[in-house]
Amino acid sequence: MYRKMLAEGMSSYMNESTHKDPHTLAVIIAACFVLIALLLSSVLIVQHLKWYTNPEEQKWIVAVLFMVPVYATDSILSLWKPKFALACDILRSCYEAFALYSFGSYLIACLGGERRVVELLENEKEKLLKKPLLDGKDVTLDLNRTALCKFFRQPRVLGEELLQIEKFGLVQYMILKTLCSFLAMILALVGVYGDGEFKLYYGYPYIAFVINFSQMWALYCLVKFYHVTHERLKPIRPLAKFISFKAIVFATWWQGVGIALLCYLEILPNGGRFQTELQDFLICIEMAIAAMAHTFVFSAKQYHYMSVSEYGKLSTQKTKEVVEVDEENPKPTHIEKMETQVEAAGTSVKESVQDIVVEGGQHVVEDVRLTINQAIEPVGKGMTKIQETIHHLSVGDEKGKQEVEVDEYKKDVTEVGPDDKKLEVRVEKDEEEFGRTHLTRENSEVTIEEYKHAVSNSKRKPSY
């Protein structure tokens, strides 16, 4: 009886509190969706870690799958405790950029690695370059274009350059997204960030512009790479993976920008934390949907068995075909195919996590280093060219001064007669041109100081 009264009291209290405070109701609803997202994602991640039979692919799959728990946890924590909103937003933004890089690396791994991708792209390049020759078209202009110009016009012509630009586009977004997130934190601490405020004296519009540009560039690189390699990626159903991933990374960002714009136009309430709370609430719901989609799109079943792969994976397979032919029966011939799959040995979760952290971390650091070098290299070349130009200008002026001084000393020395044995050792005779002993800077090892010394000791009339 007392328990029943207590339960009724708690229920009535919750109903009254939720009706009086919509924020509490939103937190409860969002928490339910977050629990669903965490449960589904955790089960799927553990399956990949347990059946870790293809490390080159699965380490990037796990990185992509972790995006749902990170997004869901950050959003519910930010919605529940607004004081953690800024830190959660930074963590979410940084992992979003890393997830995009992981997805691109996953596509490369599915194609057999970077070397295999380079071979495929070079073959596509050769095929495309041969076609215009048969059609009578001129490809000279295309070959003379820069890599970036060719990338936007004819991505298939790029070959290896396409892979380099695709990786550069993904890594630059990872770097800029992280830097902009920490910059937003600094601006927010000093009170000049203005989240959702499209005003020139706030940092939000500028950071939003940089992130949008970087994000669109990264997405464009990913789409171009998919456009060239989608035939090779058909076994992994790339379109479903691409759409599910794009919906999380890019839709959530543009959703936030759209909410900010609607609040700025006063279509939605512009007071308090309504904008941030609405974004967090929607993300909690969306992550549950994304976790359900990942269960089918990034399933671990294909890694549970060792099967024949076109990328050269070692496996055991037994195939039996039975063909039934009946000339009197008009029905088509039936072919029965029986395969024997060998179950792969499971790996410990600890070893799988260690491989993901160590090997994946080294891969990320190497790509970041190469990307920074590629970005700095043109700047370094430009600075070197400027320094060389300044050096040539300064050396040219100094050389002109020296030539003037040398001409003056020539004039003085030519007044010295041929009897001056001391100077004849240091000078060269060219009587055909000048008819007398003179100094030539090009053929003499005498320095300017030595010229001055020689002239000062030889100021006398020539003796004829």
C-alpha positions as CSV (number, residue, x, y, z in Angstrom):
1,M,0.0,0.0,0.0
2,Y,2.8,2.4,0.9
3,R,4.7,1.5,-2.2
4,K,1.6,2.2,-4.3
5,M,1.1,5.6,-2.7
6,L,4.8,6.4,-3.1
7,A,4.7,5.4,-6.8
8,E,1.6,7.5,-7.4
9,G,3.3,10.4,-5.6
10,M,6.4,10.1,-7.7
11,S,4.4,9.8,-10.9
12,S,2.3,12.8,-10.1
13,Y,5.4,14.8,-9.2
14,M,7.1,13.9,-12.5
15,N,4.0,14.8,-14.4
16,E,3.7,18.2,-12.7
17,S,7.4,18.9,-13.1
18,T,7.5,18.0,-16.8
19,H,4.4,20.0,-17.5
20,K,5.9,23.0,-15.7
21,D,9.4,22.5,-17.2
22,P,9.5,21.5,-20.8
23,H,13.3,21.2,-20.5
24,T,13.0,18.3,-18.1
25,L,10.7,16.5,-20.5
26,A,13.1,17.1,-23.4
27,V,15.9,15.6,-21.4
28,I,13.9,12.5,-20.5
29,I,12.9,11.9,-24.1
30,A,16.4,12.5,-25.4
31,A,17.9,10.2,-22.8
32,C,15.7,7.4,-24.0
33,F,16.9,7.8,-27.6
34,V,20.5,8.1,-26.4
35,L,20.2,4.7,-24.5
36,I,19.0,3.1,-27.7
37,A,21.9,4.6,-29.7
38,L,24.5,3.6,-27.1
39,L,23.1,0.0,-26.9
40,L,23.1,-0.6,-30.6
41,S,26.4,1.0,-31.3
42,S,28.1,-0.8,-28.4
43,V,26.9,-4.2,-29.6
44,L,28.1,-3.5,-33.1
45,I,31.5,-2.1,-32.1
46,V,32.1,-5.2,-29.8
47,Q,31.3,-7.5,-32.7
48,H,33.9,-5.8,-34.9
49,L,36.5,-5.9,-32.1
50,K,35.7,-9.6,-31.4
51,W,35.9,-10.7,-35.1
52,Y,38.8,-8.4,-36.0
53,T,39.8,-10.4,-39.1
54,N,40.5,-7.5,-41.4
55,P,42.4,-4.8,-39.5
56,E,43.0,-2.6,-42.4
57,E,39.2,-2.1,-42.9
58,Q,37.8,-2.7,-39.5
59,K,39.9,-0.2,-37.6
60,W,38.4,2.6,-39.7
61,I,34.9,1.1,-39.3
62,V,35.2,1.2,-35.6
63,A,36.3,4.8,-35.7
64,V,33.3,5.7,-37.8
65,L,30.9,3.8,-35.5
66,F,32.2,5.6,-32.4
67,M,30.8,8.8,-33.9
68,V,27.3,7.8,-32.7
69,P,28.2,7.3,-29.0
70,V,30.3,10.5,-29.0
71,Y,27.6,12.6,-30.6
72,A,24.8,11.1,-28.4
73,T,26.8,11.4,-25.1
74,D,27.9,15.0,-25.8
75,S,24.4,16.1,-26.9
76,I,22.6,14.6,-23.8
77,L,25.2,16.0,-21.5
78,S,25.0,19.4,-23.1
79,L,21.2,19.3,-22.9
80,W,21.2,18.2,-19.3
81,K,24.0,20.5,-18.0
82,P,24.4,23.6,-20.1
83,K,27.7,24.5,-18.4
84,F,29.3,21.6,-20.3
85,A,27.9,22.7,-23.6
86,L,31.0,24.4,-24.9
87,A,33.4,21.5,-24.0
88,C,31.0,19.0,-25.5
89,D,30.7,21.0,-28.7
90,I,34.5,21.1,-29.1
91,L,34.8,17.4,-28.5
92,R,32.0,16.6,-30.9
93,S,33.5,18.9,-33.6
94,C,36.9,17.4,-33.3
95,Y,35.7,13.8,-33.6
96,E,33.4,14.7,-36.5
97,A,36.5,15.7,-38.5
98,F,38.3,12.6,-37.5
99,A,35.3,10.4,-38.5
100,L,35.3,12.0,-42.0
101,Y,39.0,11.2,-42.3
102,S,38.4,7.6,-41.1
103,F,35.6,7.1,-43.7
104,G,37.9,8.2,-46.5
105,S,40.6,5.8,-45.2
106,Y,38.1,3.0,-45.0
107,L,37.3,3.4,-48.7
108,I,41.0,3.3,-49.6
109,A,41.4,0.2,-47.4
110,C,38.5,-1.5,-49.2
111,L,40.3,-0.9,-52.5
112,G,43.4,-2.7,-51.3
113,G,45.4,0.1,-49.8
114,E,47.1,3.2,-51.2
115,R,49.4,1.4,-53.6
116,R,46.5,-0.5,-55.1
117,V,44.5,2.7,-55.4
118,V,47.3,4.4,-57.2
119,E,47.5,1.5,-59.7
120,L,43.7,1.7,-60.3
121,L,43.7,5.5,-60.8
122,E,46.7,5.3,-63.1
123,N,44.9,2.7,-65.2
124,E,41.8,4.9,-65.3
125,K,44.0,7.8,-66.4
126,E,45.5,5.8,-69.3
127,K,42.2,4.6,-70.5
128,L,40.7,8.1,-70.5
129,L,43.7,9.5,-72.3
130,K,43.5,6.9,-75.0
131,K,39.8,7.7,-75.8
132,P,40.3,11.2,-77.2
133,L,43.0,9.9,-79.5
134,L,40.5,7.7,-81.2
135,D,37.9,10.4,-81.3
136,G,40.3,12.9,-82.8
137,K,40.2,15.2,-79.8
138,D,43.1,17.2,-78.6
139,V,44.1,16.6,-75.0
140,T,47.2,18.9,-74.9
141,L,45.3,21.6,-73.0
142,D,44.2,19.1,-70.4
143,L,47.7,17.8,-69.9
144,N,49.0,21.4,-69.4
145,R,46.5,22.3,-66.8
146,T,47.5,22.3,-63.1
147,A,46.5,19.5,-60.9
148,L,43.8,21.5,-59.1
149,C,42.3,22.7,-62.4
150,K,42.2,19.2,-63.7
151,F,40.7,18.0,-60.5
152,F,37.7,20.3,-60.8
153,R,37.3,19.7,-64.5
154,Q,38.2,16.1,-65.3
155,P,39.0,14.1,-62.1
156,R,39.7,10.9,-64.0
157,V,42.7,12.4,-65.7
158,L,44.5,12.9,-62.4
159,G,45.6,9.4,-61.6
160,E,47.8,9.4,-58.5
161,E,47.1,13.2,-58.0
162,L,43.5,12.4,-57.3
163,L,44.4,10.3,-54.3
164,Q,46.8,13.0,-53.0
165,I,44.2,15.7,-53.3
166,E,41.5,13.5,-51.8
167,K,43.6,12.9,-48.7
168,F,44.6,16.5,-48.5
169,G,41.0,17.6,-48.6
170,L,40.0,15.2,-45.8
171,V,43.0,16.0,-43.6
172,Q,42.7,19.8,-44.0
173,Y,39.2,19.6,-42.8
174,M,40.3,17.6,-39.8
175,I,42.9,20.2,-39.0
176,L,40.8,23.3,-39.6
177,K,37.8,21.9,-37.8
178,T,39.9,21.2,-34.7
179,L,41.6,24.6,-34.8
180,C,38.4,26.4,-35.3
181,S,36.8,24.6,-32.4
182,F,39.5,25.6,-30.0
183,L,39.4,29.2,-31.4
184,A,35.7,29.3,-30.8
185,M,36.3,28.2,-27.2
186,I,38.8,31.0,-26.7
187,L,36.5,33.6,-28.2
188,A,33.6,32.3,-26.1
189,L,35.7,32.7,-22.9
190,V,36.4,36.4,-23.8
191,G,32.8,37.0,-24.8
192,V,33.3,37.7,-28.5
193,Y,32.2,34.4,-30.1
194,G,28.5,35.0,-30.3
195,D,27.2,31.5,-31.0
196,G,24.5,31.8,-33.7
197,E,24.9,35.6,-34.0
198,F,25.5,36.7,-37.6
199,K,27.1,40.0,-36.6
200,L,30.4,41.3,-37.9
201,Y,31.9,42.0,-34.4
202,Y,31.4,38.4,-33.4
203,G,33.6,35.5,-34.3
204,Y,30.8,33.0,-35.2
205,P,30.1,34.1,-38.8
206,Y,33.8,34.0,-39.7
207,I,34.4,30.6,-38.1
208,A,31.2,29.3,-39.7
209,F,32.4,30.5,-43.1
210,V,35.9,28.8,-42.8
211,I,34.3,25.5,-41.6
212,N,31.7,25.5,-44.3
213,F,34.3,26.1,-47.0
214,S,36.6,23.5,-45.6
215,Q,33.7,21.0,-45.2
216,M,32.4,21.5,-48.7
217,W,36.0,21.0,-50.1
218,A,36.4,17.8,-48.1
219,L,33.0,16.6,-49.2
220,Y,33.7,17.5,-52.9
221,C,37.0,15.5,-52.7
222,L,35.2,12.5,-51.2
223,V,32.5,12.6,-53.9
224,K,35.0,12.9,-56.7
225,F,37.0,9.9,-55.3
226,Y,33.8,7.9,-55.0
227,H,32.8,8.9,-58.6
228,V,36.0,7.4,-59.9
229,T,36.1,4.2,-57.7
230,H,32.4,3.4,-57.2
231,E,32.5,0.4,-59.6
232,R,35.4,-1.1,-57.6
233,L,33.5,-0.4,-54.3
234,K,30.3,-2.1,-55.3
235,P,30.9,-5.2,-53.1
236,I,30.7,-3.1,-49.9
237,R,27.6,-1.1,-51.0
238,P,29.3,2.2,-50.8
239,L,26.3,4.4,-51.5
240,A,24.4,3.3,-48.4
241,K,27.5,3.8,-46.3
242,F,28.2,7.2,-47.9
243,I,24.6,8.4,-47.3
244,S,24.4,7.2,-43.7
245,F,27.8,8.9,-42.9
246,K,27.0,12.1,-44.7
247,A,23.7,12.4,-42.9
248,I,25.5,12.5,-39.6
249,V,28.5,14.7,-40.4
250,F,27.0,17.2,-42.7
251,A,23.3,17.2,-42.0
252,T,23.9,17.9,-38.3
253,W,26.2,20.8,-39.1
254,W,23.8,22.4,-41.6
255,Q,21.0,21.7,-39.2
256,G,22.7,23.8,-36.6
257,V,23.4,26.6,-39.1
258,G,19.7,26.5,-40.2
259,I,18.5,26.7,-36.6
260,A,20.8,29.6,-35.9
261,L,19.5,31.4,-39.0
262,L,15.8,30.8,-38.1
263,C,16.5,32.1,-34.6
264,Y,18.3,35.2,-36.1
265,L,15.3,35.9,-38.3
266,E,13.0,35.4,-35.2
267,I,11.1,32.6,-36.8
268,L,12.1,30.5,-33.8
269,P,12.6,31.9,-30.2
270,N,15.8,33.8,-29.9
271,G,16.1,34.0,-26.2
272,G,18.1,31.9,-23.7
273,R,19.6,28.6,-24.8
274,F,16.8,27.5,-27.0
275,Q,18.9,27.3,-30.1
276,T,21.6,25.1,-28.6
277,E,19.1,22.9,-26.7
278,L,17.0,22.3,-29.8
279,Q,20.1,21.2,-31.7
280,D,21.2,18.9,-28.9
281,F,17.7,17.4,-28.6
282,L,17.5,16.7,-32.4
283,I,20.9,15.1,-32.4
284,C,20.0,12.7,-29.6
285,I,17.0,11.5,-31.7
286,E,19.0,11.3,-34.9
287,M,21.8,9.3,-33.3
288,A,19.3,6.5,-32.4
289,I,18.2,6.4,-36.0
290,A,21.9,6.4,-37.2
291,A,22.7,3.5,-34.9
292,M,19.9,1.5,-36.4
293,A,21.2,2.2,-39.9
294,H,24.7,1.3,-38.9
295,T,23.6,-2.1,-37.8
296,F,22.8,-3.0,-41.3
297,V,25.2,-0.8,-43.3
298,F,28.4,-1.6,-41.3
299,S,27.4,-5.1,-40.2
300,A,30.2,-7.3,-38.8
301,K,28.8,-10.5,-40.3
302,Q,31.0,-10.4,-43.3
303,Y,34.1,-10.5,-41.0
304,H,32.8,-13.4,-39.0
305,Y,33.8,-15.8,-41.8
306,M,36.9,-16.0,-43.9
307,S,35.8,-15.7,-47.5
308,V,37.5,-15.2,-50.9
309,S,38.2,-11.6,-51.6
310,E,39.2,-9.9,-54.8
311,Y,41.8,-8.0,-52.9
312,G,43.9,-11.0,-52.2
313,K,42.9,-12.1,-48.7
314,L,43.9,-15.7,-47.8
315,S,40.8,-18.0,-47.3
316,T,39.5,-21.5,-47.7
317,Q,36.5,-22.2,-49.9
318,K,34.9,-25.3,-51.4
319,T,32.5,-24.9,-54.3
320,K,30.3,-27.6,-55.8
321,E,28.2,-27.0,-58.9
322,V,25.4,-29.2,-60.2
323,V,23.9,-28.6,-63.6
324,E,20.6,-30.3,-64.6
325,V,19.9,-30.4,-68.3
326,D,16.7,-31.7,-69.7
327,E,16.2,-31.2,-73.4
328,E,12.5,-32.1,-73.3
329,N,11.8,-29.8,-70.4
330,P,11.5,-26.1,-71.7
331,K,12.3,-24.7,-68.2
332,P,15.7,-23.0,-67.9
333,T,18.7,-24.9,-66.5
334,H,19.2,-24.7,-62.8
335,I,22.7,-24.3,-61.3
336,E,23.1,-25.2,-57.7
337,K,26.2,-23.8,-56.0
338,M,27.3,-24.9,-52.5
339,E,30.0,-23.1,-50.6
340,T,31.9,-24.0,-47.4
341,Q,32.9,-21.0,-45.3
342,V,35.6,-21.3,-42.7
343,E,34.8,-19.5,-39.4
344,A,37.6,-17.1,-38.5
345,A,39.3,-17.3,-35.2
346,G,38.1,-14.6,-32.8
347,T,40.5,-12.0,-31.4
348,S,40.6,-10.5,-28.0
349,V,39.0,-7.0,-27.7
350,K,42.2,-5.7,-26.0
351,E,44.4,-6.7,-28.9
352,S,41.9,-5.2,-31.4
353,V,41.8,-1.9,-29.5
354,Q,45.5,-1.8,-29.2
355,D,45.9,-2.2,-33.0
356,I,43.3,0.5,-33.6
357,V,45.0,3.0,-31.3
358,V,48.6,2.3,-32.3
359,E,48.4,1.6,-36.0
360,G,45.5,4.0,-36.6
361,G,47.3,6.7,-34.6
362,Q,50.5,6.3,-36.6
363,H,48.5,6.5,-39.9
364,V,46.8,9.7,-38.8
365,V,50.0,11.4,-37.6
366,E,51.8,10.5,-40.9
367,D,48.9,11.9,-43.0
368,V,48.8,15.1,-41.0
369,R,52.5,15.6,-41.3
370,L,52.4,15.1,-45.1
371,T,49.4,17.4,-45.4
372,I,51.1,20.2,-43.4
373,N,54.2,19.8,-45.6
374,Q,52.1,20.0,-48.8
375,A,50.4,23.2,-47.5
376,I,53.7,24.8,-46.4
377,E,55.7,23.8,-49.5
378,P,54.2,26.4,-51.8
379,V,54.6,29.1,-49.1
380,G,58.2,28.1,-48.6
381,K,58.8,28.2,-52.4
382,G,57.3,31.6,-52.6
383,M,59.4,32.9,-49.7
384,T,62.5,31.5,-51.3
385,K,61.7,33.1,-54.6
386,I,61.2,36.5,-52.9
387,Q,64.5,36.1,-51.0
388,E,66.3,35.2,-54.2
389,T,64.8,38.2,-56.0
390,I,65.9,40.5,-53.2
391,H,69.3,38.9,-53.2
392,H,69.7,39.4,-57.0
393,L,68.7,43.0,-56.7
394,S,71.1,43.7,-53.9
395,V,73.9,41.8,-55.6
396,G,73.2,43.6,-58.9
397,D,73.5,47.0,-57.2
398,E,76.7,46.0,-55.5
399,K,78.1,44.6,-58.7
400,G,77.3,47.8,-60.5
401,K,79.1,49.8,-57.9
402,Q,82.1,47.5,-58.2
403,E,82.1,47.9,-62.0
404,V,82.1,51.7,-61.6
405,E,85.0,51.6,-59.1
406,V,86.9,49.1,-61.4
407,D,86.5,51.5,-64.4
408,E,87.9,54.4,-62.3
409,Y,90.9,52.3,-61.3
410,K,91.4,51.2,-64.9
411,K,91.6,54.8,-65.9
412,D,94.2,55.6,-63.2
413,V,96.2,52.5,-63.8
414,T,96.4,53.0,-67.5
415,E,98.3,56.2,-66.8
416,V,101.1,54.0,-65.4
417,G,103.7,53.1,-68.0
418,P,104.8,49.6,-69.0
419,D,108.0,50.0,-66.9
420,D,106.0,49.4,-63.7
421,K,107.0,45.8,-63.1
422,K,105.1,45.6,-59.9
423,L,101.7,46.1,-61.6
424,E,102.6,44.1,-64.6
425,V,102.6,41.0,-62.5
426,R,99.0,41.6,-61.4
427,V,97.6,43.0,-64.7
428,E,97.0,41.7,-68.1
429,K,98.1,43.3,-71.4
430,D,95.7,43.9,-74.1
431,E,97.6,46.2,-76.4
432,E,95.5,45.4,-79.4
433,E,92.4,47.0,-77.8
434,F,93.9,49.7,-75.6
435,G,97.5,50.0,-76.7
436,R,98.8,50.1,-73.1
437,T,98.9,48.2,-69.9
438,H,95.6,48.2,-68.1
439,L,93.5,46.2,-65.5
440,T,90.7,43.9,-66.5
441,R,88.5,42.8,-63.6
442,E,87.3,39.6,-65.4
443,N,90.8,38.2,-65.9
444,S,92.5,39.6,-62.8
445,E,92.6,38.2,-59.3
446,V,93.2,41.6,-57.9
447,T,90.5,42.7,-55.4
448,I,89.0,46.2,-55.1
449,E,91.2,46.9,-52.0
450,E,94.3,45.7,-54.0
451,Y,93.3,48.0,-56.8
452,K,93.1,51.0,-54.4
453,H,96.5,50.1,-52.9
454,A,98.1,49.7,-56.4
455,V,96.7,53.0,-57.6
456,S,97.8,54.9,-54.4
457,N,101.4,53.6,-54.9
458,S,101.5,54.3,-58.7
459,K,100.3,57.9,-59.0
460,R,103.2,59.2,-61.2
461,K,103.7,60.3,-64.8
462,P,104.4,57.6,-67.3
463,S,108.0,57.5,-68.5
464,Y,108.3,57.2,-72.3
